[in-house]
Structure formats: structure tokens, C-alpha cells
Amino acid sequence: MRFIDEIGFSLKPGQEQAFQQWLVKNEDALAKAYPKGSKYLGTFVVIYNAEKAGGDWRTLVEVDSYGTLDTVAAGGQSTGRE
């Protein structure tokens, strides 16, 4: 079984361009920082959204199994969600 961890967030007004520049520079390192059994799929701006509380941005992380979820939880690690 594979899972998608969807992490929603918003930025402070006026910080969008700076965040995009940071993301371009740091996305490879960010992807490498995720624990074994998970894979950073990307960070995206939401265009259409029915869930207003989820924020304007989403980071998507693939988690490969229930076992990985257990390992991440037991180790106190994060797949990106804090």
C-alpha cells in the first residue's frame, strides 16, 4: 500500500516570490532530507481548492508502506508534517 502525505500551508502575504526562489535553490536538498521509505514529490501552489483551511500551498510526499509510517512515528521523524 502506498500513501500520499499532503501538507497544506500558507505563506505570509508578500512572501510568495521569495519562497519560490528559495524552493528552486533548495528543492533537491529538501527531497534528500526525507526519511527512507518516503519520497518528496514536490511543493505546489493550489489553483482550485474546495478546502479553504488547507492553505494555498501543498507539499506532497509519497510514503511506501504502513511499515514506513510506523518507522517514522517510532523514530520521532517527520515526513514533513510537523
N, C-alpha and C positions, 0 to 999 in steps of 0.2 A: 504494500500500500504506500502510495506517495501522497504528500500533503503540500499545500501552499500556505505559508505563513504570510498573511497580509498585514503590514504595519502601516497604519494611516497616521498622517501628521500634517500640520500646517506650519507655515513659516511666518515670522513677524512681517507685517506689511513693509514692502520696500527691500526685503532681503532675497527675493527670488533670483535675481541675476547673480548676486554673489554666491548663492548656494549652487546654482547651475555651474558656475566657474569652478567652485570647489569640487563638485561632483565629477566634472570632466577630469580634473587633475588627480583625484583620489579614488575613483571607482575601482580600478584594478586592485589596489591595496585593500579596499573595503571588501571586495569579493574574496580575497585570500584570507581575510580575518575570520570568516565564518567557520564554525566547527566542522569536523569530519562528519559526513553524512548529510550535510546541508549545502545548498548551493545558492548563492546570491544570483537572482535573475535580473535585477535591475531596480532602479528607482524611477518612478513615472509621475507625471502631472496628470491629475484626473480631469478628463474633459467633460464627461457626462456622469452624474452621480445622483443616486436616489438616497444615499446615506449622508446627510449633512454633517453628522457628528464625527465622521471618519477622517476629516481633513481633506486638503486639496492635493496631497501627495501620497503616493503609496510606494513602499519598498516590498518587493515580492521575493520570498525565499522558499526554495523547494527543500522539503525535508523527506528523506528517502524511506523512512520506516517508523513504526511505533518504537522500535528499539532506539533509534536516534533520538526521538522525543524523550524517552526515558533517560538516556545517557546525558543529554543536555540538561534535563531537570536535575538529575542526581549530582552532576558536576557543578551546578550553580552557574553553568554557562548560559549564554543567550544566543538565540538565532537572530538577534537584532531587536527583539521586543524587550522593553525594559519596563 
